[in-house]
Amino acid sequence: MRSIRVQELLEKIRVANGGLEDEHNAVGNLLKEMRTITGDFLPPADACGSYQITYARLAELEEDTFQHIHLENNILFSRL
């Protein structure tokens, strides 16, 4: 009886994860577009400090988000 409940729960999680993977792909595409628009997050040579910090933080956001996506898609979800 218990294993049936566990299997049902795992199936619900797998179904929910399908949507998350689609969201991960959409976010990844947006981040790639942002990288392109910003010239690989390289501010102009004469950019003010705020501009430079903004680009640096965008690069951090991209790195952190791709790490998050990797961990969920390739580690967490695969264990289910």
C-alpha positions as CSV (number, residue, x, y, z in Angstrom):
1,M,0.0,0.0,0.0
2,R,2.8,2.4,1.0
3,S,4.8,1.8,-2.2
4,I,1.7,2.6,-4.3
5,R,1.4,6.0,-2.6
6,V,5.1,6.7,-3.1
7,Q,4.8,5.8,-6.8
8,E,1.8,8.0,-7.1
9,L,3.7,10.9,-5.5
10,L,6.7,10.4,-7.7
11,E,4.5,10.4,-10.8
12,K,2.9,13.7,-9.7
13,I,6.4,15.1,-9.1
14,R,7.6,13.9,-12.6
15,V,4.5,15.6,-14.2
16,A,5.2,18.8,-12.4
17,N,8.9,18.7,-13.4
18,G,8.0,18.5,-17.0
19,G,6.7,22.1,-16.7
20,L,9.7,23.2,-14.8
21,E,12.1,21.9,-17.5
22,D,10.1,24.0,-20.1
23,E,10.5,27.0,-17.9
24,H,14.2,26.3,-17.5
25,N,14.6,26.3,-21.3
26,A,12.7,29.6,-21.6
27,V,14.8,31.3,-18.9
28,G,18.0,29.9,-20.5
29,N,17.0,31.4,-23.8
30,L,16.2,34.8,-22.2
31,L,19.6,34.8,-20.5
32,K,21.4,33.9,-23.7
33,E,19.6,36.8,-25.4
34,M,20.6,39.1,-22.6
35,R,24.2,38.0,-23.0
36,T,24.0,38.8,-26.7
37,I,22.4,42.2,-26.3
38,T,25.0,43.2,-23.7
39,G,28.0,42.0,-25.7
40,D,28.8,39.2,-23.3
41,F,28.1,41.5,-20.3
42,L,31.0,43.7,-21.2
43,P,30.2,47.4,-20.5
44,P,31.6,50.1,-22.7
45,A,35.1,51.3,-21.8
46,D,33.7,54.6,-20.6
47,A,30.8,53.1,-18.6
48,C,30.2,54.6,-15.1
49,G,30.5,52.4,-12.0
50,S,26.8,51.7,-11.8
51,Y,26.8,50.5,-15.4
52,Q,29.8,48.2,-14.7
53,I,28.2,46.8,-11.5
54,T,25.0,46.1,-13.4
55,Y,26.7,44.1,-16.1
56,A,28.7,42.2,-13.5
57,R,25.6,41.4,-11.6
58,L,23.9,40.2,-14.8
59,A,26.8,37.9,-15.4
60,E,26.4,36.5,-11.8
61,L,22.7,36.1,-12.3
62,E,23.3,34.1,-15.5
63,E,25.9,31.9,-13.8
64,D,23.7,31.3,-10.7
65,T,20.6,30.6,-12.8
66,F,22.4,28.1,-15.1
67,Q,23.9,26.4,-12.0
68,H,20.4,26.1,-10.5
69,I,19.0,24.7,-13.7
70,H,21.8,22.2,-14.0
71,L,21.3,21.0,-10.5
72,E,17.6,20.6,-10.9
73,N,17.6,19.1,-14.4
74,N,20.6,16.8,-14.1
75,I,20.8,16.0,-10.4
76,L,17.5,16.4,-8.6
77,F,15.1,15.4,-11.4
78,S,17.2,12.4,-12.5
79,R,17.0,11.0,-9.0
80,L,13.3,10.9,-9.1
